[in-house]
Amino acid sequence: MVGSLRYVCNTRPAIAYGVGLMSRYMETPKQSHLLAVKRLLKYAKGTIGYGLIFPNKFSSPNHSMVGYFDADWCGDKVDRKSTTCYVFMLGDAPISWCSRKQSVVALSSCEAEYIAASMGACQALCLETLLEELKTGTEEGMLLMVDNKSTINLAKNPVAHGRSKHIETRFHFLRDQISKRKLKLEFCRSESQIADILTKPLKEERFEELRNKLGVKCIGKLN
């Protein structure tokens, strides 16, 4: 059942967090996990008419791609690891997304989001290369949006200090790409953070709001 839901995630990014969470317990599942999977299946069936919308007109005049990054600090109550998530939007349409548990324990929310942005930076460069091949790329670096100002300061400051000297070297890839101006990191308010839907469970109203911003809409209502 989880495998089927993972397939559905290819066109229904709003359930990526829930499916990823259930995937962590496939080795030793309990009755509660089965009930959670059935609830996801019920949601998928109840919203079978929903799908991704790729508009023929973009709200962004230059069709630029924007990445949204977020992390749920210490969201896993067992090993205290955080969940990384990112969403890349081309105009009003999601092109790439991910919700995955981090491989290391972050010591702060700043560090968790820094790691998330570093992981997503690799995907950002891949998508930037694809846009260049399609002759739709821009000379400016891709814009990455995070809702943590401390993360932005950490990424733009090349000086090692108490908050960052323990972070694994590979996660400083983000800092290197920003210094080369291949990527740009900017702040966005939490209520505008689209990637929030991929980090943790949300209340129904907030979930539906972000689902709509993510480009997942009822196809029948568009006709």
C-alpha positions in Angstrom: 0.0 0.0 0.0 2.8 2.4 0.8 4.4 1.7 -2.5 1.2 2.6 -4.3 1.0 5.8 -2.3 4.6 6.7 -3.2 3.6 6.4 -6.9 0.6 8.7 -6.3 3.1 11.2 -4.8 4.4 11.8 -8.4 1.3 13.9 -9.0 0.1 14.6 -5.5 3.0 16.3 -3.6 0.7 17.3 -0.8 0.8 13.8 0.7 4.6 13.4 0.3 5.2 14.0 4.0 2.6 11.5 5.2 3.8 8.8 2.8 7.4 9.4 3.7 6.5 9.2 7.4 4.8 5.8 6.9 7.8 4.5 4.9 9.9 4.7 8.0 8.0 2.0 9.7 7.7 -0.6 6.9 10.3 -2.9 8.6 8.4 -3.3 11.9 4.9 -1.9 11.3 2.2 -1.7 14.1 -1.5 -1.5 13.9 -1.4 2.3 14.3 0.8 2.5 11.2 -1.7 0.5 9.2 -4.5 2.8 10.3 -2.5 5.8 9.3 -1.8 4.3 5.8 -5.6 3.6 5.4 -6.3 7.2 6.3 -3.9 8.3 3.6 -5.6 6.0 1.1 -9.0 7.4 2.2 -7.8 10.9 1.6 -6.4 10.0 -1.8 -9.7 8.3 -2.8 -11.7 11.3 -1.5 -9.7 13.7 -3.6 -9.3 11.6 -6.7 -10.4 14.5 -8.8 -7.4 16.6 -7.7 -4.2 16.9 -9.6 -1.4 19.3 -10.6 -2.3 22.3 -12.7 0.2 23.6 -15.2 -1.2 27.0 -16.4 -0.5 28.2 -19.9 0.3 31.7 -18.5 2.7 32.3 -15.6 2.3 34.9 -12.9 6.1 35.5 -13.2 6.9 37.6 -16.3 10.3 35.9 -16.9 9.2 32.4 -16.1 11.9 32.1 -13.5 12.1 29.1 -11.2 12.0 29.6 -7.4 12.9 27.1 -4.7 11.2 26.9 -1.3 13.1 25.2 1.6 12.0 24.2 5.0 12.7 21.8 7.9 10.9 20.4 10.9 13.5 20.6 13.7 13.7 17.3 15.6 10.4 16.1 14.2 11.2 12.4 14.7 10.5 11.7 18.4 12.7 8.5 18.3 16.1 9.7 16.9 15.4 13.4 17.0 16.3 13.9 13.3 14.6 16.6 11.3 12.7 16.4 8.0 14.1 18.2 5.0 11.7 19.4 2.3 11.9 21.5 -0.8 9.6 22.6 -3.6 10.7 24.2 -6.9 8.0 26.3 -8.6 8.2 27.4 -12.2 5.6 30.1 -12.3 2.6 28.7 -10.5 3.5 25.0 -11.1 5.6 22.7 -9.0 8.4 21.1 -11.0 10.3 19.2 -8.3 9.7 18.4 -4.6 11.1 16.2 -1.9 10.3 15.3 1.8 13.0 13.3 3.4 14.5 12.7 6.9 17.9 14.2 7.4 20.9 11.9 8.0 22.2 13.8 11.0 20.8 15.3 14.1 20.6 19.1 13.9 21.3 21.1 17.1 19.0 24.0 16.2 16.2 25.0 13.8 18.8 27.2 12.1 21.1 24.3 11.5 18.2 22.0 10.3 17.1 24.5 7.7 20.7 25.1 6.7 21.1 21.4 6.0 17.8 21.4 4.2 18.8 24.2 1.9 22.2 22.6 1.3 20.5 19.4 0.2 18.1 21.2 -2.0 20.9 23.3 -3.6 22.1 20.2 -5.5 18.7 19.8 -7.1 18.6 23.6 -7.8 21.7 23.4 -9.8 20.4 20.4 -11.7 17.2 22.2 -12.6 19.2 25.4 -13.5 21.2 23.3 -16.0 18.0 21.9 -17.5 16.6 25.4 -17.9 19.8 26.5 -19.7 19.5 23.6 -22.1 15.9 24.6 -22.8 17.0 28.2 -23.4 14.8 29.4 -20.6 17.4 30.0 -17.9 18.4 33.4 -16.5 21.9 34.8 -16.0 21.1 35.5 -12.3 21.3 32.7 -9.8 18.1 30.8 -8.9 16.2 32.3 -6.0 15.9 30.1 -2.9 13.3 31.1 -0.2 13.7 30.2 3.5 11.8 31.4 6.6 14.8 31.5 9.0 16.9 34.6 9.0 19.7 32.9 11.0 20.0 30.3 8.2 20.5 33.1 5.7 23.2 34.7 7.8 24.9 31.4 8.3 24.9 30.7 4.6 26.2 34.1 3.6 28.9 34.3 6.3 32.0 32.2 5.3 33.6 32.6 8.8 33.5 29.4 11.0 32.2 30.0 14.5 30.6 28.2 17.3 27.3 27.7 15.5 28.7 26.2 12.4 32.1 24.7 12.9 30.6 21.3 13.8 28.4 21.1 10.7 29.6 18.5 8.2 31.7 20.0 5.3 29.3 18.7 2.6 26.5 20.9 3.9 28.6 24.0 3.3 28.1 23.3 -0.5 25.3 25.9 -0.2 27.6 28.6 1.1 30.0 27.9 -1.8 27.3 28.3 -4.4 26.0 31.5 -2.9 29.5 33.0 -2.8 29.8 32.1 -6.5 26.4 33.8 -7.1 25.0 30.7 -8.7 22.2 30.7 -6.1 20.5 33.4 -4.1 19.0 32.9 -0.6 16.2 35.2 0.5 13.8 35.4 3.4 10.1 34.7 3.2 7.5 34.8 6.0 6.4 31.5 7.4 2.8 32.0 6.1 4.2 32.2 2.6 6.5 29.2 2.9 4.9 26.7 0.5 7.3 23.9 1.5 5.8 23.9 5.0 3.2 21.3 3.8 6.0 18.8 3.4 7.5 19.0 6.8 4.8 18.2 9.3 1.1 17.6 9.9 -1.0 20.7 9.5 -4.5 21.8 10.4 -7.1 21.3 7.7 -7.4 25.0 6.8 -3.6 25.6 6.5 -3.2 22.3 4.6 -5.8 23.2 2.0 -4.3 26.7 1.7 -0.8 25.4 0.9 -2.2 22.6 -1.3 -3.8 25.3 -3.5 -0.5 27.3 -3.6 1.3 24.1 -4.5 -0.8 23.9 -7.7 -2.8 20.9 -6.6 -6.4 21.7 -7.4 -9.7 20.0 -8.2 -9.7 19.4 -12.0 -13.5 19.3 -12.2 -13.9 22.8 -10.9 -11.8 24.2 -13.7 -14.1 23.0 -16.5 
